[in-house]
Amino acid sequence: MSEFPEWSTQSSAGVGFDWGLAGARALGPKCVAVVVVDVLSFSTAVSVAVDGGTHVLPYPWCDGGAAEFAAEHDAELAVGRSAVSERQPWSLSPAALRRAPAPARLVLPSPNGSAISAAVTSIPVIAACLRNASAVADWIVGQGWGTVQQPIAVIAAGEHWPGRDVLRPAVEDWIGAAAVIAALAARGVGALSPEALAAMAGYGAVGDIRALVCDCASGRELATLGFGDDVAVAIELDSSRAVPVLVDGRFADAS
């Protein structure tokens, strides 16, 4: 028996929408794929890395085993933004990844999008962001997914409140997830769950998406820390046609 009640699974829809690891666990078992959206910055970082030909291995945040995991998989290890060095130029920063040499394989720990991706098993995980929302929708439609018979879940990763293990719904992830849902709806995919419909409706009401992401709490946080260039990369709307799909533990371009 599932740990989540039937009413919580949005099982009558072809496209569902929910938040965080719990949302992925609730909707994922009924779906053929999960779309993870972590705009600032995991899924944007994956998008940039995959654009450069890198395979990305997601890994949960700060459990102490990332270096060993990277060595086992003959991969480079991304470090914290402030720990970037000449020897380890890779981090969760999309701008830093763009500047660094592209490794063949990169372990990319993060507390939200990466942790969700690593926790989903048995079905493909797609990393979506504002850079590739339309490409992701095109690819999903090409698989024949997003129907009641072959449903997908779009999961906004969210953030955590500082010092607390409590989900902070992050508007940039909601906007990124809604961009994917809106692109799917424009291509005739459905039916959408009420949650997905509400996300899409809100997305349509936003005039300037770039300004919203820059001025939201997470965008301000990164700018305050000196990483405003990461926000600039995240708002390159539909600039990438790469579709990072997690198969056998690695995100690679499936487009």
HELIX and SHEET records of a PDB file:
HELIX    1   1 GLU A    6  SER A    8  5                                   3    
HELIX    2   2 GLY A   20  LEU A   27  1                                   8    
HELIX    3   3 GLY A   28  LYS A   30  5                                   3    
HELIX    4   4 PHE A   42  ASP A   51  1                                  10    
HELIX    5   5 ALA A   66  GLU A   72  1                                   7    
HELIX    6   6 ARG A   81  ALA A   83  5                                   3    
HELIX    7   7 PRO A   94  ARG A   99  1                                   6    
HELIX    8   8 GLY A  113  ALA A  119  1                                   7    
HELIX    9   9 ALA A  133  GLY A  142  1                                  10    
HELIX   10  10 VAL A  171  ALA A  186  1                                  16    
HELIX   11  11 PRO A  194  ALA A  205  1                                  12    
HELIX   12  12 ILE A  209  ASP A  215  1                                   7    
HELIX   13  13 ALA A  217  THR A  224  1                                   8    
HELIX   14  14 GLY A  228  ALA A  234  1                                   7    
SHEET    1   A 6 VAL A  15  TRP A  19  0                                        
SHEET    2   A 6 ILE A 152  ALA A 156  1                                        
SHEET    3   A 6 ALA A  33  VAL A  37  1                                        
SHEET    4   A 6 VAL A 125  ALA A 128  1                                        
SHEET    5   A 6 PRO A 244  VAL A 247 -1                                        
SHEET    6   A 6 ARG A 250  ASP A 253 -1                                        
SHEET    1   B 3 HIS A  55  TYR A  59  0                                        
SHEET    2   B 3 ARG A 105  PRO A 109  1                                        
SHEET    3   B 3 GLU A  76  LEU A  77  1                                        
SHEET    1   C 2 GLU A 159  HIS A 160  0                                        
SHEET    2   C 2 LEU A 167  ARG A 168 -1                                        
END                                                                             
